[in-house]
Amino acid sequence: MARRKDSGIPMVSGLPWQAGIVLGVTSYVAVRYGLGWCMSTFGGPVGQALGSSVAEGAYAPIAWLLLSACWLAALVSFLDCRRRKHLMGMQNGPGMLRAMDWRQFETLVTDAFEHQGYSVRGTGLAGVDGGYDLILYRDGLMTLVQCRQWRTKLVDVKLVREMYGLLVHHHADAVKIIAIGNYTDDAQRFVRGKPIELISGNALLAMVRETRTSVLAKAG
């Protein structure tokens, strides 16, 4: 899924849900009461006239709208937080990874990389055409990530070559390919000496467990 520049509710929902609650109350008070006070105090005759209209409730609908929008965003953030914790808590083996849909799988991978200190962006380019799912940023370096939630087959060298071509084309610094299973011998030979990391199901589970341990420790 492509991610565009955040604004409004999407931006607030990216914050901790508690921040959305506080921001809503602050916005309501600022518009409902603070705006009129500022106009009356610093705006001269015109400002005093406008401040009186604010004091009479002219901007009350805007204040309620801001409060509702921020609290809606806080609810979205709260539900997303619970969903992510549920995903972290349900991972016991490769079978659980296979049972997920692709959105859950990508969310799980995103959380694991964010735990490692990466800034993660979606791209909307995933698919059988060799596109990549995520872009990682850390220490000024860009890494392309391909997620392959295949149930049975091994990842072959064709996909690895395609990702290497994307690395060169986009001037990326590295590539990570993630699969539930494993990789063919040809694929593993191809990546030798190249900035490509093949992450198998067991390595992914280790990343997930480390992230889960951290999340549970913070929650406790």
Secondary structure, DSSP 8 states (H G I E B T S, - for coil): -------HHHHHHTS-HHHHHHHHHHHHHIIIIIHHHHHHHHSHHHHHHHHHHHHTTTTHHHHHHHHHHHHHHHHHHHHHHHHHHHHHHT--SHHHHHHS-HHHHHHHHHHHHHHTT-EEEE-S--STTS--SEEEEETTEEEEEEEE--SS--B-HHHHHHHHHHHHHTT-SEEEEEESS-B-HHHHHHTTTSSEEEE-HHHHHHHHHHHHHHHHHHH-
